[in-house]
Amino acid sequence: MIASRSKVEILISRKTRSQTPDLIRLAPNDNVAKLVQNIKSIMADRVCRERVITVHKDANETLGMSVAGGVGAQRGNTPIYISNIYHKGCLGRTGHIQKGDVLLSINSTNLVGLTHAEAVTVLKASAESKVISLKIIEGSETTDGMKNFVPSWTFWLSLPKCGDQLLSVNGNSLQNLTHYEAVQILKDVRNSATLVVISWPGSLH
């Protein structure tokens, strides 16, 4: 800050990050109308399921997977997800994970809100353990073959995001409630929850 008798000048330094892409705008122009028209049917069979997978491995054995995404990634601020799996690796041999699964944590270390580089560092450090516990959200899409998995814009609609509007939880309507009343209902949730939401494509934080 620079001050004088006549004026005050304030210099502000602000950290910026890439904006989450407008997924509808980035979709092919000739497909947008059709995608929007059929969005309910597209998402009808997509359920967001969380699972914990435990794997026993040799201490010097790698996890055998590649990941993509993270805060500040090329496609915006997205969760860390599995982009490829080495099927003979310790995770691939289990048959319990697939390309497109979203990684929430490994051995109780949270992976949400990390950059890609930070997540890779955590995964490599955890790989030294003989027991690996992965918490994942099952991906609504996947691919076969050797190529890396690249999610479509509708892939992200099956995941909870900032900006989603909650309509009900476990059959209890959240509409026309005060903020306090809605919070009390959410606090009473135990074990698992079934959410009905309006999903906004442009918010992937």
Sequence and secondary structure as in RCSB ss.txt:
>XXXX:A:sequence
MIASRSKVEILISRKTRSQTPDLIRLAPNDNVAKLVQNIKSIMADRVCRERVITVHKDANETLGMSVAGGVGAQR
GNTPIYISNIYHKGCLGRTGHIQKGDVLLSINSTNLVGLTHAEAVTVLKASAESKVISLKIIEGSETTDGMKNFV
PSWTFWLSLPKCGDQLLSVNGNSLQNLTHYEAVQILKDVRNSATLVVISWPGSLH
>XXXX:A:secstr
 EE SS EE             HHHHS HHHHHHHHHTHHHHHTT    EEEEEEE  TT    EEEEEEEEETT
EEEEEEEEEE TTSTTGGGT   TT EEEEETTEE TT  HHHHHHHHHHHTTSSEEEEEEE  S    SSS   
  GGGGGGS  TT EEEEETTEE TT  HHHHHHHHHT  S   EEEE  TT   
